[in-house]
Amino acid sequence: MAITVLEKRKFQRNLILVFFGVCLITGIIIWDGFFGKGKISGTVEILELVKPKKVEINFEILRSPLLNDFQGFEEIKPLERSAPVGRSNPFVSY
């Protein structure tokens, strides 16, 4: 089924109307944001800076006798390989 010229024009006219509608809505939102003082989007809140709390570290906990019972891990040795790993040029095809 072929699309006739009249159907194409009707489709293009609808697209133009949708485009202008989107442009109008975008313009209203931008106008309200710059000149309307946020009447549409709500009130603008000003945040106050909060002074950070002072951090105090209690080092007495590190002297606890419970921590003396902990045992450390044994050292993990790196793997040893006898053959070379990979190819000299990995980007060459097989």
LUMMAR-458170 format. One record per atom (N, C-alpha, C): residue in one letter; y, x, z; atom name; residue number from 0. Coordinates in nm, 3 decimals, decimal comma. Each point is the difference from the previous one (the first is absolute). Example, Ala and Ser with C-alpha at 12.3 -4.5 7.8 and 13.67 -1.06 7.14 Angstrom:
// residues 2
residuo / yy / xx / zz / atomo / num
a / -0,569 / 1,319 / 0,780 / N / 0
a / 0,119 / -0,089 / 0,000 / CA / 0
a / 0,120 / 0,090 / 0,000 / C / 0
s / 0,105 / -0,035 / -0,072 / N / 1
s / 0,119 / 0,082 / 0,006 / CA / 1
s / 0,109 / -0,077 / 0,073 / C / 1
This chain:
// residues 94
residuo / yy / xx / zz / atomo / num
m / -0,116 / 0,084 / 0,000 / N / 0
m / 0,116 / -0,084 / 0,000 / CA / 0
m / 0,123 / 0,089 / 0,000 / C / 0
a / 0,081 / -0,016 / -0,097 / N / 1
a / 0,119 / 0,083 / -0,015 / CA / 1
a / 0,114 / -0,057 / 0,083 / C / 1
i / 0,083 / 0,091 / 0,051 / N / 2
i / 0,117 / -0,040 / 0,075 / CA / 2
i / 0,114 / -0,021 / -0,100 / C / 2
t / 0,055 / -0,117 / 0,002 / N / 3
t / 0,106 / -0,030 / -0,096 / CA / 3
t / 0,133 / 0,056 / 0,048 / C / 3
v / 0,097 / 0,002 / -0,090 / N / 4
v / 0,132 / 0,053 / 0,030 / CA / 4
v / 0,068 / -0,084 / 0,108 / C / 4
l / -0,021 / -0,130 / -0,002 / N / 5
l / 0,061 / -0,088 / 0,100 / CA / 5
l / -0,054 / 0,029 / 0,140 / C / 5
e / -0,131 / 0,028 / 0,010 / N / 6
e / -0,058 / 0,033 / 0,129 / CA / 6
e / 0,054 / 0,132 / 0,052 / C / 6
k / 0,020 / 0,098 / -0,087 / N / 7
k / 0,057 / 0,128 / 0,041 / CA / 7
k / 0,141 / -0,018 / 0,052 / C / 7
r / 0,080 / -0,079 / -0,069 / N / 8
r / 0,139 / -0,023 / 0,043 / CA / 8
r / 0,003 / -0,072 / 0,135 / C / 8
k / -0,088 / -0,097 / 0,017 / N / 9
k / -0,004 / -0,073 / 0,127 / CA / 9
k / -0,039 / 0,094 / 0,114 / C / 9
f / -0,098 / 0,086 / -0,024 / N / 10
f / -0,043 / 0,097 / 0,100 / CA / 10
f / 0,113 / 0,098 / 0,032 / C / 10
q / 0,071 / 0,049 / -0,102 / N / 11
q / 0,111 / 0,093 / 0,022 / CA / 11
q / 0,114 / -0,069 / 0,075 / C / 11
r / 0,027 / -0,126 / -0,031 / N / 12
r / 0,105 / -0,073 / 0,070 / CA / 12
r / -0,036 / -0,014 / 0,148 / C / 12
n / -0,125 / -0,028 / 0,028 / N / 13
n / -0,043 / -0,010 / 0,141 / CA / 13
n / 0,011 / 0,134 / 0,070 / C / 13
l / -0,035 / 0,108 / -0,068 / N / 14
l / 0,012 / 0,132 / 0,061 / CA / 14
l / 0,147 / 0,035 / 0,028 / C / 14
i / 0,089 / -0,037 / -0,090 / N / 15
i / 0,143 / 0,027 / 0,021 / CA / 15
i / 0,051 / -0,079 / 0,120 / C / 15
l / -0,042 / -0,127 / 0,013 / N / 16
l / 0,042 / -0,079 / 0,115 / CA / 16
l / -0,052 / 0,058 / 0,131 / C / 16
v / -0,123 / 0,047 / 0,001 / N / 17
v / -0,058 / 0,062 / 0,120 / CA / 17
v / 0,076 / 0,129 / 0,032 / C / 17
f / 0,032 / 0,080 / -0,102 / N / 18
f / 0,073 / 0,125 / 0,021 / CA / 18
f / 0,137 / -0,027 / 0,062 / C / 18
f / 0,074 / -0,097 / -0,053 / N / 19
f / 0,132 / -0,030 / 0,055 / CA / 19
f / -0,011 / -0,060 / 0,140 / C / 19
g / -0,104 / -0,074 / 0,027 / N / 20
g / -0,022 / -0,053 / 0,135 / CA / 20
g / -0,024 / 0,112 / 0,100 / C / 20
v / -0,082 / 0,096 / -0,037 / N / 21
v / -0,028 / 0,113 / 0,088 / CA / 21
v / 0,127 / 0,082 / 0,021 / C / 21
c / 0,078 / 0,021 / -0,108 / N / 22
c / 0,126 / 0,074 / 0,012 / CA / 22
c / 0,098 / -0,074 / 0,092 / C / 22
l / 0,007 / -0,132 / -0,009 / N / 23
l / 0,089 / -0,078 / 0,084 / CA / 23
l / -0,039 / 0,011 / 0,147 / C / 23
i / -0,128 / -0,014 / 0,029 / N / 24
i / -0,047 / 0,011 / 0,139 / CA / 24
i / 0,025 / 0,140 / 0,054 / C / 24
t / -0,027 / 0,102 / -0,079 / N / 25
t / 0,025 / 0,138 / 0,042 / CA / 25
t / 0,148 / 0,022 / 0,025 / C / 25
g / 0,086 / -0,053 / -0,086 / N / 26
g / 0,144 / 0,014 / 0,019 / CA / 26
g / 0,048 / -0,067 / 0,126 / C / 26
i / -0,053 / -0,119 / 0,031 / N / 27
i / 0,039 / -0,070 / 0,123 / CA / 27
i / -0,040 / 0,079 / 0,123 / C / 27
i / -0,119 / 0,056 / -0,001 / N / 28
i / -0,047 / 0,078 / 0,115 / CA / 28
i / 0,084 / 0,126 / 0,017 / C / 28
i / 0,031 / 0,069 / -0,109 / N / 29
i / 0,082 / 0,122 / 0,009 / CA / 29
i / 0,141 / -0,035 / 0,045 / C / 29
w / 0,059 / -0,109 / -0,053 / N / 30
w / 0,134 / -0,042 / 0,039 / CA / 30
w / 0,004 / -0,032 / 0,150 / C / 30
d / -0,101 / -0,069 / 0,048 / N / 31
d / -0,005 / -0,034 / 0,142 / CA / 31
d / -0,014 / 0,126 / 0,085 / C / 31
g / -0,076 / 0,097 / -0,048 / N / 32
g / -0,019 / 0,122 / 0,078 / CA / 32
g / 0,126 / 0,083 / 0,010 / C / 32
f / 0,081 / 0,005 / -0,105 / N / 33
f / 0,119 / 0,083 / 0,001 / CA / 33
f / 0,123 / -0,074 / 0,053 / C / 33
f / 0,019 / -0,124 / -0,040 / N / 34
f / 0,123 / -0,069 / 0,031 / CA / 34
f / -0,016 / -0,119 / 0,094 / C / 34
g / -0,121 / -0,048 / 0,019 / N / 35
g / -0,021 / -0,120 / 0,078 / CA / 35
g / -0,033 / 0,025 / 0,145 / C / 35
k / -0,007 / 0,122 / 0,042 / N / 36
k / -0,030 / 0,038 / 0,139 / CA / 36
k / -0,134 / -0,055 / 0,047 / C / 36
g / -0,096 / -0,011 / -0,091 / N / 37
g / -0,136 / -0,037 / 0,037 / CA / 37
g / -0,017 / -0,145 / 0,039 / C / 37
k / 0,074 / -0,093 / -0,058 / N / 38
k / -0,013 / -0,141 / 0,037 / CA / 38
k / -0,134 / -0,057 / -0,043 / C / 38
i / -0,048 / 0,041 / -0,116 / N / 39
i / -0,128 / -0,053 / -0,050 / CA / 39
i / -0,117 / 0,068 / 0,070 / C / 39
s / 0,006 / 0,130 / 0,011 / N / 40
s / -0,114 / 0,074 / 0,051 / CA / 40
s / -0,007 / 0,002 / 0,152 / C / 40
g / 0,101 / -0,048 / 0,070 / N / 41
g / -0,005 / -0,001 / 0,145 / CA / 41
g / 0,105 / 0,094 / 0,057 / C / 41
t / -0,002 / 0,011 / 0,130 / N / 42
t / 0,100 / 0,084 / 0,065 / CA / 42
t / -0,041 / 0,146 / -0,007 / C / 42
v / 0,099 / 0,085 / 0,004 / N / 43
v / -0,024 / 0,143 / -0,003 / CA / 43
v / -0,002 / 0,049 / 0,144 / C / 43
e / -0,107 / 0,067 / 0,038 / N / 44
e / -0,012 / 0,050 / 0,136 / CA / 44
e / 0,035 / 0,147 / 0,004 / C / 44
i / 0,073 / 0,040 / 0,101 / N / 45
i / 0,035 / 0,140 / 0,018 / CA / 45
i / -0,092 / 0,055 / 0,109 / C / 45
l / -0,070 / 0,105 / -0,033 / N / 46
l / -0,093 / 0,059 / 0,095 / CA / 46
l / 0,072 / 0,104 / 0,085 / C / 46
e / -0,031 / 0,000 / 0,127 / N / 47
e / 0,058 / 0,099 / 0,090 / CA / 47
e / -0,098 / 0,117 / 0,012 / C / 47
l / 0,056 / 0,119 / 0,006 / N / 48
l / -0,084 / 0,118 / 0,017 / CA / 48
l / -0,047 / 0,007 / 0,144 / C / 48
v / -0,128 / 0,024 / 0,018 / N / 49
v / -0,058 / 0,008 / 0,132 / CA / 49
v / -0,021 / 0,147 / 0,034 / C / 49
k / 0,043 / 0,037 / 0,117 / N / 50
k / -0,015 / 0,137 / 0,045 / CA / 50
k / -0,148 / 0,028 / 0,028 / C / 50
p / -0,055 / 0,108 / -0,056 / N / 51
p / -0,143 / 0,026 / 0,023 / CA / 51
p / -0,027 / 0,034 / 0,147 / C / 51
k / -0,117 / -0,043 / 0,045 / N / 52
k / -0,038 / 0,027 / 0,138 / CA / 52
k / -0,041 / 0,145 / 0,016 / C / 52
k / 0,020 / 0,052 / 0,120 / N / 53
k / -0,038 / 0,138 / 0,028 / CA / 53
k / -0,151 / 0,007 / 0,022 / C / 53
v / -0,062 / 0,097 / -0,064 / N / 54
v / -0,145 / 0,017 / 0,009 / CA / 54
v / -0,028 / 0,106 / 0,106 / C / 54
e / -0,083 / -0,037 / 0,095 / N / 55
e / -0,040 / 0,096 / 0,104 / CA / 55
e / -0,151 / 0,017 / -0,007 / C / 55
i / -0,045 / 0,125 / -0,003 / N / 56
i / -0,143 / 0,030 / -0,009 / CA / 56
i / -0,048 / 0,045 / 0,137 / C / 56
n / -0,106 / -0,060 / 0,047 / N / 57
n / -0,059 / 0,034 / 0,128 / CA / 57
n / -0,108 / 0,106 / -0,024 / C / 57
f / 0,032 / 0,126 / 0,030 / N / 58
f / -0,094 / 0,110 / -0,022 / CA / 58
f / -0,100 / 0,013 / 0,115 / C / 58
e / 0,018 / -0,072 / 0,107 / N / 59
e / -0,093 / 0,006 / 0,114 / CA / 59
e / -0,138 / -0,053 / -0,041 / C / 59
i / -0,005 / -0,087 / -0,097 / N / 60
i / -0,129 / -0,054 / -0,045 / CA / 60
i / -0,087 / 0,109 / -0,060 / C / 60
l / 0,059 / 0,105 / -0,056 / N / 61
l / -0,078 / 0,108 / -0,059 / CA / 61
l / -0,068 / 0,086 / 0,107 / C / 61
r / 0,044 / -0,009 / 0,123 / N / 62
r / -0,061 / 0,077 / 0,109 / CA / 62
r / -0,111 / -0,079 / 0,071 / C / 62
s / -0,038 / -0,113 / -0,055 / N / 63
s / -0,100 / -0,086 / 0,060 / CA / 63
s / -0,138 / 0,069 / -0,003 / C / 63
p / -0,080 / -0,015 / 0,106 / N / 64
p / -0,133 / 0,062 / 0,002 / CA / 64
p / -0,096 / -0,063 / -0,102 / C / 64
l / 0,029 / -0,120 / -0,046 / N / 65
l / -0,086 / -0,062 / -0,100 / CA / 65
l / 0,006 / 0,075 / -0,133 / C / 65
l / 0,113 / 0,060 / -0,031 / N / 66
l / 0,014 / 0,072 / -0,125 / CA / 66
l / -0,076 / 0,133 / 0,000 / C / 66
n / -0,032 / 0,051 / 0,116 / N / 67
n / -0,075 / 0,126 / 0,008 / CA / 67
n / -0,145 / -0,017 / -0,045 / C / 67
d / -0,052 / -0,122 / 0,004 / N / 68
d / -0,139 / -0,026 / -0,037 / CA / 68
d / -0,020 / -0,005 / -0,152 / C / 68
f / 0,108 / -0,006 / -0,076 / N / 69
f / -0,013 / -0,006 / -0,145 / CA / 69
f / -0,051 / 0,132 / -0,055 / C / 69
q / -0,081 / -0,009 / -0,107 / N / 70
q / -0,052 / 0,118 / -0,065 / CA / 70
q / 0,055 / 0,005 / -0,141 / C / 70
g / 0,030 / 0,120 / -0,046 / N / 71
g / 0,055 / 0,016 / -0,134 / CA / 71
g / -0,109 / -0,007 / -0,107 / C / 71
f / 0,039 / -0,020 / -0,122 / N / 72
f / -0,095 / -0,003 / -0,111 / CA / 72
f / -0,034 / 0,143 / -0,039 / C / 72
e / -0,120 / 0,017 / -0,055 / N / 73
e / -0,035 / 0,131 / -0,053 / CA / 73
e / 0,069 / 0,019 / -0,134 / C / 73
e / 0,021 / 0,122 / -0,037 / N / 74
e / 0,073 / 0,030 / -0,123 / CA / 74
e / -0,083 / -0,039 / -0,122 / C / 74
i / 0,060 / -0,067 / -0,094 / N / 75
i / -0,068 / -0,042 / -0,122 / CA / 75
i / 0,027 / 0,106 / -0,106 / C / 75
k / -0,109 / 0,058 / -0,051 / N / 76
k / 0,014 / 0,105 / -0,101 / CA / 76
k / 0,012 / -0,062 / -0,139 / C / 76
p / 0,077 / 0,063 / -0,088 / N / 77
p / 0,011 / -0,053 / -0,137 / CA / 77
p / -0,132 / 0,018 / -0,075 / C / 77
l / -0,023 / -0,085 / -0,101 / N / 78
l / -0,122 / 0,008 / -0,078 / CA / 78
l / 0,001 / 0,126 / -0,087 / C / 78
e / -0,118 / 0,060 / -0,012 / N / 79
e / -0,013 / 0,118 / -0,086 / CA / 79
e / -0,074 / -0,042 / -0,126 / C / 79
r / 0,051 / 0,042 / -0,114 / N / 80
r / -0,063 / -0,036 / -0,127 / CA / 80
r / -0,041 / 0,128 / -0,071 / C / 80
s / -0,119 / -0,004 / -0,056 / N / 81
s / -0,048 / 0,118 / -0,072 / CA / 81
s / 0,042 / -0,005 / -0,146 / C / 81
a / 0,005 / -0,118 / -0,059 / N / 82
a / 0,037 / -0,016 / -0,141 / CA / 82
a / 0,148 / -0,041 / -0,008 / C / 82
p / 0,065 / 0,036 / -0,110 / N / 83
p / 0,141 / -0,040 / -0,014 / CA / 83
p / 0,011 / -0,152 / -0,016 / C / 83
v / 0,109 / -0,054 / 0,044 / N / 84
v / 0,021 / -0,144 / -0,003 / CA / 84
v / 0,083 / -0,036 / -0,122 / C / 84
g / -0,043 / -0,102 / -0,075 / N / 85
g / 0,077 / -0,051 / -0,112 / CA / 85
g / -0,009 / 0,088 / -0,124 / C / 85
r / 0,083 / -0,033 / -0,098 / N / 86
r / 0,003 / 0,076 / -0,126 / CA / 86
r / 0,128 / 0,082 / -0,005 / C / 86
s / 0,003 / 0,098 / -0,086 / N / 87
s / 0,120 / 0,083 / -0,010 / CA / 87
s / 0,116 / -0,080 / -0,057 / C / 87
n / -0,027 / -0,089 / -0,098 / N / 88
n / 0,103 / -0,086 / -0,055 / CA / 88
n / -0,054 / -0,144 / 0,001 / C / 88
p / 0,041 / -0,081 / 0,097 / N / 89
p / -0,058 / -0,134 / 0,011 / CA / 89
p / 0,048 / -0,097 / -0,107 / C / 89
f / 0,101 / 0,038 / -0,080 / N / 90
f / 0,053 / -0,091 / -0,100 / CA / 90
f / -0,067 / 0,015 / -0,136 / C / 90
v / -0,088 / 0,097 / -0,016 / N / 91
v / -0,073 / 0,017 / -0,124 / CA / 91
v / -0,117 / -0,095 / 0,000 / C / 91
s / -0,024 / -0,068 / -0,114 / N / 92
s / -0,110 / -0,096 / -0,005 / CA / 92
s / -0,134 / 0,075 / -0,004 / C / 92
y / -0,108 / -0,069 / 0,033 / N / 93
y / -0,133 / 0,061 / 0,005 / CA / 93
y / -0,051 / 0,028 / -0,138 / C / 93
